[in-house]
Amino acid sequence: MKLPNGITYVGVNDHEVDLFEGQYVVPNGMSYNSYIIKGERTAVMDSVDEKKIGEWLNNIENALGSVSPDYLVVQHMEPDHSSGIKAFADKYPDAKIVGNSKTFTILSLYFETLGIENRKIVVAEGDTLDLGGKTLNFVFAPMVHWPEVMMTYESETKTLFSADGFGKFGALDVDEEWACEARRYYFGIVGKYGVQVQSVLKKASALDIRVICPLHGPVLSDNLAYYIGLYDVWSSYKPEKEGVFIAYTSIYGHTKKAVEMLADVLKKKGVDVSCADLAREDMAEAVEDAFKYDRLVLATTTYNGEIFPFMRTFIDDLVERGYKNRRVAFIENGSWAPVATRVMMKKLEGCKNLIYAENNLTIKASFKKADEKVLLALADELSLTHR
């Protein structure tokens, strides 16, 4: 881990967690990052999840020896980053707790008795904390993705402590490509708040940032333009890649047959295609891919006069996260009364700037030879990058 002089990592890895935030599959675990900044005085940046508090406190003690930290800076009150506050306050009774007014409001909801009234330092946007040789500048990031979130810029080392921004799934002792799990993390957790992320990116553009220290995932210090550029694309709801993502559900295999044929035809036309069976694949991964590509095909069955449950959940996830600026096509299957396309379009009404395909396919029970003509026309339409 590459960190500037005077900054030490004291976070922890968690390979016991199976579902992050009770819903996201994390096969490679999670990291809960915490850092020490040493000047003439010492600040600890954030705490960790409840089950890792002991390890975190040991890391701090090993890093500081007999020196007691002067401050604990609380950038985000979500429990995976704040559960250790009381244990820290008890172990280091002279340390001040630094946060903003909303930080301490939420803190009181998690800890009924903390006994830190005389130890609080309440900061506002633009305030600084002089550590002697290191200076912390507080940059507020409300609703990225909680209201109290703030980031901290250390001006001497040009380091941005970015809270949950630029985070990813996965523990730090696992070597994996950054973008995929960072994208899944972003759209799963932060994706609804693109406008607020854009606001923070604007603030960050005024800073000379050389290192980014997030609360999850690796420290970023090389080619920062790549990471910041992706965050700009994601938070402005622009497609990251030209291609078609096909999300489908299929009960007896007939809808799947049409999807596989469509994908095969598109690939032969040189189109980048990705497919997901929503009943069997990670929903967060499917949401990530829907935002990644500039074209989307939704293929499902009419079910109880509506749509298949996994497709309903998938579309709800897209709408909740502000899905927009894409081309969308539909394949529906219904034996006697197909209504899936109509239902899906209705569910997408709140999404902005969607262009719907003209050659949507309706299958009556089974995919037949006569259906191929419409499917091929749909493939021709989807193979055009620009309409």
C-alpha positions in Angstrom: 0.0 0.0 0.0 1.5 3.3 -1.1 0.8 6.1 1.4 2.4 9.5 1.9 4.8 10.1 4.7 2.9 10.7 8.0 -0.1 8.6 7.0 -0.5 5.0 8.2 -3.1 2.4 7.4 -4.8 0.9 10.5 -7.9 -0.6 8.8 -9.0 -4.3 8.7 -10.1 -7.0 6.3 -13.3 -8.9 6.8 -13.7 -12.4 5.2 -16.5 -13.4 7.5 -19.1 -11.1 5.9 -21.2 -12.9 3.3 -23.7 -10.1 2.5 -22.5 -6.5 2.7 -25.3 -4.2 4.0 -27.4 -7.4 4.2 -27.8 -7.7 0.4 -24.6 -7.5 -1.7 -22.7 -10.7 -2.2 -19.0 -10.2 -1.4 -17.1 -13.3 -2.3 -13.8 -11.6 -1.6 -14.8 -10.0 1.6 -14.6 -6.3 2.5 -12.1 -3.9 3.9 -13.0 -1.3 6.5 -10.4 1.3 6.1 -9.0 3.6 8.8 -5.9 5.8 8.7 -3.7 7.7 11.1 -2.4 11.1 10.1 0.7 12.2 12.1 1.8 15.8 12.5 2.7 17.4 15.8 -0.6 16.0 16.8 -2.3 12.8 15.6 -5.7 12.2 14.0 -7.4 8.8 13.4 -9.7 8.8 10.4 -12.9 6.8 11.0 -13.4 3.5 12.8 -14.6 0.1 11.7 -17.3 -2.5 11.8 -18.4 -3.8 15.2 -16.8 -7.3 14.8 -13.4 -5.8 14.0 -13.1 -3.2 16.7 -10.6 -5.1 18.8 -8.3 -5.7 15.8 -8.6 -2.0 14.8 -7.7 -0.7 18.3 -4.7 -3.1 18.3 -3.6 -1.7 14.9 -3.8 1.8 16.3 -1.8 0.9 19.4 0.9 -0.9 17.3 1.2 2.1 15.0 1.4 4.7 17.8 3.0 2.8 20.6 2.7 4.8 23.8 1.4 7.9 22.0 -2.3 8.6 22.4 -4.2 10.0 19.4 -5.5 13.6 19.7 -8.5 13.3 17.4 -10.9 10.8 15.9 -12.4 12.3 12.7 -15.8 10.8 11.8 -16.5 11.2 8.1 -19.4 8.8 7.9 -21.8 7.4 10.5 -22.8 4.2 8.8 -22.1 1.4 11.3 -19.4 -0.3 9.3 -17.3 2.9 9.8 -18.6 4.2 13.2 -19.1 1.2 15.4 -15.8 1.6 17.1 -16.3 5.2 18.3 -17.3 4.4 21.8 -14.5 1.9 22.3 -12.0 4.5 21.0 -13.4 7.2 23.2 -13.2 4.9 26.2 -9.6 3.8 25.5 -8.4 7.4 24.7 -10.3 9.6 27.1 -8.3 12.7 26.1 -9.0 12.4 22.4 -11.4 14.8 20.7 -14.1 13.5 18.4 -14.4 15.6 15.2 -17.6 15.7 13.1 -20.2 18.0 11.7 -23.5 18.8 13.4 -25.3 16.0 11.5 -22.6 13.6 12.5 -23.4 14.1 16.1 -27.1 14.0 15.6 -26.8 10.5 14.0 -24.2 9.5 16.6 -26.8 10.0 19.4 -29.1 7.6 17.6 -26.5 4.8 17.7 -25.0 5.5 21.1 -27.3 6.5 23.9 -24.4 7.2 26.3 -21.0 8.3 25.0 -19.9 10.9 27.5 -18.1 13.0 24.9 -20.0 16.3 25.3 -16.9 18.1 26.3 -14.8 16.4 23.7 -16.7 17.2 20.5 -15.3 19.4 17.8 -18.1 20.4 15.4 -16.8 21.5 12.0 -18.4 23.3 9.1 -17.8 23.2 5.3 -14.4 24.7 4.6 -13.1 24.5 8.2 -9.6 23.3 8.9 -7.9 21.4 11.7 -4.2 22.1 12.2 -2.2 19.1 13.3 1.1 20.9 13.2 2.8 20.0 9.8 -0.4 18.5 8.5 -3.7 20.4 7.9 -7.1 18.8 7.5 -9.6 20.6 5.3 -13.2 19.5 5.5 -15.2 19.0 2.3 -18.8 18.2 2.9 -20.4 15.5 0.7 -24.1 15.3 1.8 -26.0 12.4 0.5 -23.0 10.6 -0.8 -24.7 8.6 0.4 -25.8 9.7 3.9 -26.6 13.3 4.9 -23.7 13.7 7.3 -20.9 12.5 5.0 -17.8 14.6 4.6 -14.5 14.1 3.0 -11.2 15.4 4.3 -8.3 16.8 2.3 -4.8 16.9 3.8 -3.1 19.7 2.1 0.6 18.9 2.7 0.4 15.4 1.3 -2.4 16.3 -1.1 -4.4 13.3 0.1 -8.2 13.1 -0.1 -9.9 10.9 2.4 -13.0 10.2 0.4 -15.3 8.4 2.8 -17.4 5.9 0.7 -16.5 7.6 -2.5 -14.1 5.6 -4.8 -14.8 2.5 -2.6 -15.2 -1.0 -3.8 -16.2 -4.5 -2.6 -13.4 -6.9 -1.7 -10.8 -7.1 1.1 -7.3 -5.7 0.5 -5.5 -9.0 0.7 -7.3 -10.1 -2.5 -5.8 -9.1 -5.9 -8.6 -8.2 -8.3 -9.4 -5.6 -11.0 -10.7 -2.4 -9.5 -13.4 -1.2 -11.9 -15.8 -4.1 -11.8 -16.3 -4.3 -8.1 -16.1 -0.5 -7.8 -18.8 -0.1 -10.4 -21.0 -2.7 -8.7 -20.4 -0.9 -5.4 -21.1 2.5 -6.8 -24.4 1.6 -8.6 -25.6 -0.5 -5.7 -24.9 1.9 -2.9 -24.2 5.4 -4.2 -25.9 5.3 -7.7 -29.1 7.1 -6.7 -27.1 10.2 -5.8 -25.4 11.1 -9.0 -26.2 14.8 -8.7 -24.6 14.9 -5.3 -21.5 13.0 -6.5 -21.2 15.5 -9.4 -21.3 18.3 -6.8 -18.4 16.7 -4.8 -16.4 16.1 -8.0 -16.7 19.8 -8.7 -15.3 20.6 -5.3 -12.6 18.0 -5.8 -11.6 19.6 -9.1 -10.3 22.6 -7.2 -8.0 20.5 -5.1 -4.5 19.2 -6.1 -5.2 15.5 -5.3 -2.3 13.1 -5.5 -3.7 10.2 -3.3 -7.2 9.0 -2.6 -7.9 7.1 0.6 -11.4 5.6 0.5 -13.2 3.8 3.4 -13.4 0.6 1.3 -11.0 -0.8 -1.2 -7.4 0.1 -2.1 -5.6 3.4 -1.7 -5.5 5.1 -5.2 -2.3 6.9 -6.1 -1.6 6.2 -9.8 -3.5 7.4 -12.8 -6.1 9.2 -10.7 -7.7 10.7 -13.8 -8.9 7.1 -14.7 -10.8 6.7 -11.4 -12.1 10.2 -11.3 -13.1 9.9 -14.9 -15.2 6.8 -14.2 -16.9 8.5 -11.3 -17.8 11.4 -13.6 -19.3 9.0 -16.2 -21.2 7.0 -13.6 -22.5 9.9 -11.7 -23.7 11.8 -14.8 -25.6 8.6 -15.9 -23.7 8.3 -19.2 -23.1 4.9 -20.7 -19.6 3.7 -20.1 -19.4 1.4 -23.1 -21.1 0.8 -26.4 -22.9 -2.5 -26.4 -26.0 -4.4 -25.5 -26.9 -5.8 -22.1 -29.8 -8.4 -22.2 -31.5 -9.0 -18.9 -34.0 -11.8 -19.0 -36.2 -14.3 -17.1 -37.4 -17.6 -18.7 -39.6 -20.2 -17.1 -39.6 -23.0 -19.6 -36.7 -21.9 -21.8 -38.7 -20.3 -24.7 -37.8 -16.7 -23.8 -34.2 -17.8 -23.2 -34.1 -19.3 -26.7 -35.0 -16.0 -28.2 -32.5 -14.2 -26.0 -29.7 -16.6 -27.1 -30.5 -16.2 -30.7 -30.6 -12.4 -30.4 -27.3 -12.4 -28.6 -25.7 -14.6 -31.2 -26.9 -12.5 -34.1 -25.7 -9.3 -32.4 -22.2 -10.8 -31.8 -21.9 -11.8 -35.4 -22.6 -8.1 -36.3 -19.7 -7.2 -34.1 -21.7 -5.9 -31.1 -20.4 -6.3 -27.6 -23.2 -8.3 -25.8 -23.6 -9.4 -22.2 -26.5 -11.5 -20.9 -27.9 -12.2 -17.4 -30.5 -14.6 -16.2 -32.0 -12.5 -13.5 -33.3 -15.6 -11.5 -29.8 -17.0 -11.3 -27.2 -14.2 -11.4 -26.3 -11.5 -8.9 -28.9 -8.7 -9.2 -26.3 -6.1 -8.3 -24.1 -7.4 -11.1 -27.0 -7.0 -13.5 -27.8 -3.5 -12.4 -24.1 -2.6 -12.9 -24.1 -3.9 -16.4 -27.3 -2.1 -17.3 -25.6 1.2 -16.4 -22.4 0.1 -18.1 -23.8 -0.4 -21.6 -25.7 2.1 -23.8 -28.3 -0.4 -24.9 -30.6 -2.6 -22.9 -32.9 -5.5 -23.8 -35.5 -6.5 -21.2 -36.9 -10.0 -21.9 -39.5 -11.6 -19.6 -42.8 -13.5 -19.4 -46.2 -12.3 -18.5 -46.8 -13.6 -15.0 -50.0 -13.2 -12.9 -51.1 -10.4 -15.2 -47.8 -8.6 -14.5 -44.1 -9.5 -15.1 -41.9 -12.2 -13.6 -40.8 -11.2 -10.1 -37.0 -11.1 -10.8 -37.6 -8.7 -13.7 -39.9 -6.5 -11.5 -37.1 -6.3 -8.9 -34.5 -5.5 -11.6 -36.5 -2.7 -13.1 -37.3 -1.3 -9.7 -33.6 -1.2 -8.9 -32.9 0.7 -12.2 -35.7 3.2 -11.6 -34.6 3.8 -8.0 -31.0 4.6 -9.2 -32.1 7.1 -11.8 -31.6 5.0 -15.0 -31.6 7.2 -18.0 -29.9 8.1 -21.3 -30.2 4.6 -22.9 -31.9 2.8 -25.7 -34.2 0.0 -24.5 -35.8 -2.9 -26.3 -38.3 -5.5 -25.1 -39.1 -9.1 -25.6 -42.2 -10.4 -24.0 -43.7 -13.9 -23.7 -47.3 -14.6 -22.9 -49.4 -17.6 -23.9 -52.9 -16.1 -24.0 -52.6 -12.5 -22.9 -49.1 -11.0 -23.2 -48.8 -7.7 -21.3 -45.1 -7.8 -20.2 -43.9 -5.1 -22.5 -46.7 -2.7 -21.5 -46.0 -3.3 -17.8 -42.2 -2.8 -18.3 -42.7 0.4 -20.2 -45.1 1.6 -17.4 -42.5 0.9 -14.8 -39.9 2.8 -16.7 -42.0 5.9 -17.1 -40.0 7.8 -14.4 -36.7 7.3 -16.3 -35.5 10.2 -18.4 -34.2 10.2 -22.0 -34.9 6.5 -22.9 -35.3 5.7 -26.6 -37.5 2.6 -27.1 -36.9 0.2 -30.0 -39.4 0.0 -32.8 -39.1 -3.8 -33.4 -40.0 -5.3 -30.0 -40.8 -9.0 -30.0 -43.9 -10.7 -28.7 -43.7 -14.5 -28.3 -46.9 -16.5 -27.9 -45.9 -19.4 -25.6 -43.0 -20.7 -27.7 -40.4 -19.1 -29.9 -41.4 -20.0 -33.5 -39.9 -19.6 -37.0 -42.2 -16.8 -37.7 -40.8 -14.8 -34.7 -37.3 -14.8 -36.3 -38.2 -12.0 -38.7 -39.0 -9.5 -35.9 -36.0 -10.7 -33.9 -33.7 -10.1 -36.8 -35.2 -6.6 -37.3 -34.6 -5.9 -33.7 -31.0 -7.1 -34.0 -30.5 -4.8 -37.0 -31.9 -1.9 -35.0 -29.8 -2.6 -31.9 -26.6 -3.0 -33.9 -26.7 0.7 -34.9 -24.7 2.7 -32.3 -26.7 5.8 -33.1 -30.3 6.0 -34.0 
